[in-house]
C-alpha cells in the first residue's frame, strides 16, 4: 500500500473559473511555508505543469485516466508524490467533464475518486450572489462518491459581494475556504493553443507564479486546506516505478557493450516544451543515456547520439529560427538517413517535414506542414499499423491530438497509426528508423515502447 500523502484536487464548474490560478497559487503558498509539494494535472495538458514546477521546484506531472488507464492513476500519483508533504492536483475543464462519449472517464471527478481525494471547488463568483449556493449544492451532491470539501470564491468584487456570497453558502453545507478578488497581475497570456509555456516567458512566469502564491496565501485559509488534504486516506496501490515497468522476463543478460549505454538526444527549449517526465525516466530505466538539446540554439546534436526524441511544442511560433539553424537541420536529416531511431510527436512531426509554412525544415519526410484555422483536439484510440522502432504491429495505445496545423500528405506509404476515433483513418509516417505522428502518447501506459526504442538505439 502507498503511504498516505495529504492531497487536494482543485476543480471548478467549468473552464475559465480560475483553477490554474488557485492550484498554482496553493502550490506556491504551501512551498513558501517549507512544505515539499507534489504537483499534478488531470488530463494531457503539458503547459500547466510548467507553471506548477515553478511553484514547487519539482517536476509537474500528469494524471490521465484515458491515456494511461484508471489503474495507473494511483501508482503514477504515488510515484510523483513520493517523499512529499502534500500534493495538489489541478483538474481539467468542469468537475464532471470527461472524455467525449466515455461518461466520467478521465474527468476530474473520476481522478478524485481514484485518488480518494477531497475536492476544492473554485467558483467564478463575478456574476452571481445567492445563486452560488444552488450551483455549489448541485456539484457537491451530483455524485455521492465525490467529496467536495470546500469552496474558493474567485473574482469577488467587493466586501459586500463577499458577504452576500457567504450568506448564501451558509445553507449549502460546504465551507468557504478562500475568497479571491479580481487581480490582473496573476493572469497569464494565452494564444492559439492555450497558455504561453513557461520556457517562453521565464522571468514573467516567475513573477506571475509569485503573485498567484501571494494572492492565495492572503485570501485562503491555508491551515484549513492542509487539514482537508490530510483527511485523504492511504491509497491501496504501490507507487509506479520506471525500472519495474520496463523490466522484461525475456530480456537477455547484460552484454559487454551495455557498459556504454546508447545516447538518446531529447529536443527541448522553447520550441519543444511538451514532454511527460515519465518518458525520460523510462528511457533511462531501459538503459539509455538521455541528454537534452535545444534546436533553436544548438547547431549540432550531442556527441555520439544514437537515437532522437522530438516531442510536442510550438515549432510554428519559431519556424523562422528553426529554419535558420541549417547545421542542426542537416544533422537531424543525416541521423535519420542513417537509420537511427527517431520518435517524433506533433511538433516533432512538423520539424521533420520538408517545410513549415514555406520555410525549410529537416526534410526527413516528404511532406509539407502549414498553420490551419481548424483546431484538431481530442483523445484517440490507435493501433500500430506495422512494425516500427516504437511498437510492433498491432500494438494498441491511446493518444491525444491538439494542434492548429496540417501536414500534407497526412500519412506515408507506411503509416504510424490506424486511428479508430472519431473516425477510422491512418496517420503518421514510418520510414527507416523514423516514427512520426501527430498523436501524443503516454509511454507509462505501454512501457514496452521505451524498451523497444532503447534496444533499437543500441543495435542500430
C-alpha positions in Angstrom: 0.0 0.0 0.0 1.2 3.5 -0.9 1.9 5.8 2.1 -0.7 8.4 2.8 0.2 11.7 1.2 -2.1 14.6 2.1 -3.8 15.7 -1.1 -6.3 18.0 -2.6 -8.0 18.1 -6.1 -8.7 21.7 -7.3 -11.8 21.6 -9.6 -14.3 24.0 -11.0 -17.8 24.1 -12.6 -16.3 25.0 -15.9 -13.1 26.1 -17.7 -12.1 29.7 -17.1 -13.1 29.7 -13.4 -9.6 30.1 -12.1 -8.4 26.5 -11.5 -4.9 27.2 -12.7 -4.5 30.4 -10.6 -5.8 28.7 -7.4 -4.0 25.4 -7.9 -0.6 27.1 -8.8 -1.1 29.6 -6.0 -1.8 26.9 -3.5 1.4 25.1 -4.6 3.4 28.2 -4.3 1.9 29.2 -0.9 2.5 25.7 0.6 6.0 25.7 -0.8 6.7 29.1 0.8 5.8 27.5 4.1 8.5 25.0 3.7 6.4 22.1 2.6 7.6 19.7 -0.1 4.7 20.0 -2.6 3.9 17.5 -5.3 2.2 19.0 -8.4 -0.2 17.1 -10.7 -2.5 18.0 -13.6 -5.6 16.0 -14.6 -5.6 15.3 -18.4 -3.0 15.5 -21.1 -2.1 19.2 -20.8 1.7 20.0 -20.9 1.6 23.7 -20.2 0.1 24.0 -16.7 2.7 21.5 -15.3 5.4 24.0 -16.3 3.8 26.6 -14.0 3.4 24.0 -11.3 7.1 23.2 -11.5 8.0 26.9 -11.0 5.7 27.0 -7.9 7.0 23.8 -6.3 10.6 23.3 -7.5 9.6 19.8 -8.6 8.5 18.3 -11.9 4.9 18.8 -12.7 3.2 15.5 -13.6 0.0 14.5 -15.4 -2.7 12.1 -14.3 -4.7 11.0 -17.3 -7.1 8.1 -16.9 -7.7 7.9 -20.6 -4.1 7.8 -21.9 -2.8 5.6 -19.1 -5.9 3.8 -17.9 -7.6 4.2 -14.5 -5.4 1.6 -12.9 -2.3 3.7 -13.3 -3.6 6.9 -11.9 -2.9 5.9 -8.3 0.6 4.4 -8.9 1.7 7.4 -11.0 0.4 9.8 -8.3 2.4 7.8 -5.7 5.5 8.0 -7.9 5.3 11.8 -8.3 4.3 12.4 -4.6 7.0 10.1 -3.1 8.7 11.9 -0.2 6.4 15.0 -0.3 4.4 16.6 2.5 1.3 17.5 0.4 0.0 17.1 -3.1 -2.1 19.5 -5.2 -3.9 18.1 -8.2 -5.3 20.7 -10.7 -8.4 19.5 -12.5 -9.4 19.8 -16.2 -12.5 21.5 -17.6 -15.5 21.2 -15.4 -15.5 18.8 -12.5 -17.6 16.1 -14.3 -16.4 16.7 -17.8 -14.5 13.6 -19.2 -13.5 12.1 -22.5 -16.2 12.7 -25.1 -18.8 9.8 -25.1 -17.0 8.0 -22.3 -19.0 9.1 -19.3 -16.9 10.1 -16.3 -13.7 8.6 -17.8 -10.7 11.0 -17.4 -12.8 13.7 -15.7 -11.5 15.5 -12.6 -14.3 13.7 -10.6 -13.0 10.3 -11.9 -9.4 11.1 -10.9 -10.5 12.4 -7.5 -12.3 9.2 -6.8 -9.4 7.1 -7.9 -7.1 9.1 -5.6 -9.7 9.1 -2.7 -9.0 12.8 -2.5 -11.2 15.7 -1.3 -12.2 18.3 -3.9 -11.9 22.1 -3.5 -14.3 23.8 -5.9 -13.2 27.1 -7.5 -16.2 29.2 -8.4 -16.2 32.3 -10.6 -18.5 34.4 -8.5 -18.1 37.6 -10.6 -21.7 37.5 -11.9 -23.7 35.9 -9.1 -24.7 36.2 -5.5 -27.3 33.9 -4.0 -27.3 31.6 -7.0 -23.8 30.4 -5.9 -25.5 28.2 -3.3 -27.5 26.3 -5.9 -24.5 25.8 -8.1 -22.3 24.5 -5.2 -25.1 22.3 -3.9 -25.6 20.8 -7.3 -21.9 20.0 -7.8 -21.5 18.7 -4.3 -24.5 16.3 -4.4 -24.3 15.1 -8.1 -22.0 12.1 -7.3 -22.0 10.9 -3.6 -18.6 9.4 -4.2 -17.1 12.8 -4.9 -16.3 14.7 -1.7 -16.4 18.4 -2.2 -14.7 19.6 1.0 -14.7 23.3 0.4 -15.2 26.2 -1.9 -12.8 29.0 -3.0 -14.7 32.0 -4.4 -12.9 33.7 -7.2 -13.2 37.1 -8.8 -15.2 38.6 -5.9 -15.9 42.2 -6.5 -16.2 43.8 -3.0 -16.7 43.3 0.7 -20.5 43.5 0.2 -20.3 40.9 -2.7 -18.3 38.6 -0.4 -20.9 39.0 2.4 -23.8 38.0 0.1 -21.9 35.0 -1.2 -21.0 33.8 2.3 -24.6 34.2 3.5 -25.9 32.2 0.5 -23.4 29.4 1.1 -24.2 29.0 4.8 -27.1 26.8 3.8 -25.1 24.7 1.2 -23.2 22.8 3.8 -19.8 23.4 2.1 -17.3 25.6 3.8 -15.8 28.7 2.2 -12.0 28.1 2.3 -11.0 31.2 0.4 -12.1 34.4 -1.3 -10.0 35.9 -4.1 -10.6 39.4 -5.5 -10.0 40.3 -9.1 -6.3 40.6 -9.8 -4.9 41.2 -13.2 -1.3 40.7 -12.2 -1.8 37.0 -11.8 -3.2 36.4 -15.3 -1.0 34.6 -17.8 -1.1 35.3 -21.6 -2.7 32.9 -24.0 -2.6 32.2 -27.7 -3.9 29.6 -30.2 -3.3 26.5 -28.0 -3.7 27.9 -24.5 -1.3 29.5 -22.1 2.1 30.6 -23.2 4.6 28.0 -21.8 7.0 28.9 -19.0 10.0 28.3 -21.2 8.9 31.2 -23.5 8.4 33.8 -20.7 10.6 32.6 -17.8 11.0 35.9 -15.9 7.4 36.9 -16.4 6.2 33.5 -15.4 8.2 33.6 -12.2 6.5 36.9 -11.3 3.1 35.5 -12.2 3.5 32.4 -10.0 4.8 34.5 -7.1 1.7 36.8 -7.5 -0.6 33.7 -7.5 1.1 32.4 -4.3 0.7 35.7 -2.6 -2.9 36.2 -3.6 -3.9 32.7 -2.4 -1.9 33.0 0.8 -3.7 36.2 1.6 -7.2 35.1 0.6 -7.3 31.4 1.6 -7.4 29.5 4.9 -4.2 27.5 4.3 -4.5 25.7 7.7 -8.0 24.5 6.8 -6.8 23.4 3.4 -3.9 21.4 4.8 -6.3 19.8 7.3 -8.7 18.9 4.4 -5.7 17.4 2.5 -4.8 15.3 5.5 -8.2 13.8 5.6 -7.4 11.8 2.4 -6.7 8.2 3.3 -3.9 5.9 2.1 -4.1 4.6 -1.5 -4.3 0.8 -1.9 -1.6 0.6 -4.5 2.2 0.8 -4.8 3.9 3.7 -6.4 4.9 3.3 -10.1 8.5 2.5 -10.7 10.1 3.0 -14.2 12.6 0.2 -13.7 9.9 -2.3 -12.8 7.8 -1.0 -15.7 10.4 -1.7 -18.4 11.6 -5.0 -16.9 11.1 -7.8 -19.3 11.2 -11.5 -18.4 12.6 -12.3 -21.9 15.4 -9.7 -21.8 18.8 -11.1 -22.4 21.6 -10.8 -19.8 23.7 -7.7 -19.9 26.2 -7.7 -22.8 29.7 -6.2 -22.5 28.6 -3.2 -24.6 25.9 -2.4 -22.1 28.6 -0.5 -20.1 28.2 2.1 -22.9 24.5 3.0 -22.9 23.2 4.3 -26.1 22.8 8.1 -26.0 19.3 9.4 -26.8 19.0 13.1 -27.5 15.7 14.7 -26.5 14.7 18.0 -28.0 13.9 20.8 -25.6 14.0 24.6 -25.4 11.1 27.0 -26.1 10.1 25.3 -29.3 9.7 21.8 -27.9 8.3 22.0 -24.4 5.8 19.2 -24.4 7.1 16.1 -22.7 5.9 13.8 -19.9 8.6 13.3 -17.3 8.0 9.6 -17.3 9.3 9.2 -20.9 12.8 10.2 -20.0 12.6 8.1 -16.8 11.6 5.1 -18.8 14.3 5.6 -21.4 16.9 5.8 -18.6 15.5 2.7 -16.8 15.7 0.8 -20.1 19.4 1.6 -20.2 19.8 4.8 -22.2 21.9 7.9 -21.6 19.3 10.7 -22.0 20.6 14.2 -22.9 18.7 17.3 -24.0 19.4 19.8 -26.7 17.8 23.0 -28.0 17.0 23.1 -31.7 16.8 26.9 -31.5 20.4 27.3 -30.3 22.4 24.1 -30.8 24.0 23.7 -34.2 24.7 20.0 -33.8 23.3 17.0 -32.0 25.0 15.8 -28.8 28.1 13.8 -29.4 27.5 10.1 -30.0 23.8 10.4 -30.4 22.3 7.1 -31.3 18.6 8.0 -31.1 16.4 11.1 -31.2 13.1 12.0 -29.5 11.4 15.2 -30.6 8.2 15.8 -28.7 5.5 18.4 -29.0 5.6 22.2 -28.7 5.3 25.2 -30.9 7.6 25.0 -34.0 5.1 27.1 -35.8 5.9 30.0 -33.5 9.6 29.5 -34.0 9.6 28.4 -37.6 12.0 31.1 -38.8 14.5 30.4 -36.1 14.3 26.6 -36.6 14.7 27.0 -40.3 17.7 29.4 -39.9 19.6 26.7 -37.9 20.6 24.9 -41.0 23.5 22.9 -39.5 21.2 21.2 -37.0 18.6 20.5 -39.6 21.2 18.8 -41.7 22.5 16.8 -38.7 18.9 15.6 -37.9 18.4 14.6 -41.6 21.8 12.8 -41.6 20.9 10.9 -38.4 17.5 9.8 -39.8 19.0 8.8 -43.1 21.5 6.5 -41.3 18.5 4.5 -40.0 19.0 5.6 -36.3 15.7 5.5 -34.3 13.8 8.8 -34.3 10.5 9.3 -32.4 8.6 12.4 -33.2 5.2 13.7 -31.9 3.2 16.6 -33.3 5.8 19.4 -33.2 8.4 16.9 -33.9 6.5 15.7 -36.9 6.4 19.2 -38.3 10.1 19.7 -37.7 10.8 16.6 -39.8 8.8 17.7 -42.7 10.2 19.3 -45.9 8.8 22.7 -44.9 6.6 24.5 -42.4 4.6 27.5 -43.7 7.0 27.7 -46.7 10.2 27.6 -44.5 12.7 24.7 -44.9 12.7 22.2 -42.1 14.7 19.0 -41.8 13.3 17.3 -45.0 13.3 13.8 -43.4 9.7 13.3 -44.5 8.3 14.1 -48.0 5.5 16.2 -46.6 4.7 19.9 -46.1 3.2 21.4 -42.9 1.2 24.6 -42.5 -0.8 26.5 -40.0 -4.5 25.9 -40.1 -7.6 27.8 -38.9 -9.1 24.5 -37.7 -8.4 23.2 -34.2 -7.8 19.5 -34.0 -8.5 18.3 -30.5 -9.4 15.1 -28.7 -8.5 11.7 -27.5 -7.7 8.9 -29.9 -7.7 5.1 -29.9 -4.8 3.9 -32.1 -3.2 0.7 -33.2 0.3 0.4 -34.8 -0.2 -0.4 -38.5 3.2 -2.1 -38.9 6.5 -2.6 -37.1 8.5 0.4 -36.1 11.2 1.5 -33.7 8.5 2.2 -31.1 5.9 -0.5 -31.5 5.3 -3.9 -33.0 2.4 -4.2 -35.5 -0.9 -4.5 -33.6 0.3 -2.6 -30.5 -2.7 -0.6 -29.1 -2.2 2.8 -27.5 -4.3 5.7 -26.7 -3.3 9.2 -27.7 -4.3 12.8 -27.8 -4.3 15.3 -30.6 -4.1 19.1 -30.0 -2.9 21.3 -32.9 -3.8 24.0 -35.4 -1.6 22.7 -38.2 -2.0 20.4 -41.1 0.5 18.0 -42.8 0.1 17.1 -46.4 0.0 14.2 -47.0 -1.3 13.1 -43.7 0.4 9.7 -43.8 3.3 8.0 -45.6 3.5 4.7 -47.5 3.8 3.1 -44.1 1.6 4.9 -41.7 2.4 5.1 -38.0 -1.1 4.5 -36.6 -4.5 3.3 -37.5 -6.8 5.7 -35.6 -10.3 4.4 -34.7 -11.8 7.6 -33.2 -13.5 9.8 -34.0 -13.4 8.2 -37.5 -11.3 5.4 -38.9 -8.2 6.6 -40.7 -4.4 6.1 -40.9 -1.9 8.8 -40.0 1.8 9.5 -39.4 4.9 8.1 -41.0 7.2 5.1 -40.5 10.3 5.0 -42.7 13.7 3.6 -41.9 14.1 4.3 -38.2 11.6 7.2 -38.1 8.3 7.1 -36.3 6.5 10.4 -36.7 2.9 11.2 -35.8 0.5 13.9 -34.6 -0.5 11.7 -31.6 0.8 12.5 -28.2 1.1 9.3 -26.2 2.0 8.5 -22.6 4.6 5.7 -22.6 3.8 4.7 -19.0 0.7 3.1 -20.5 2.8 0.8 -22.7 6.4 0.9 -21.3 7.5 -1.6 -23.9 7.8 1.2 -26.4 10.6 2.7 -24.4 12.4 -0.6 -24.0 12.0 -1.3 -27.7 13.3 2.2 -28.7 16.4 1.8 -26.5 17.1 -1.7 -27.9 16.9 -0.3 -31.4 19.2 2.5 -30.5 21.7 0.0 -29.0 21.7 -2.1 -32.2 21.3 0.5 -34.9 
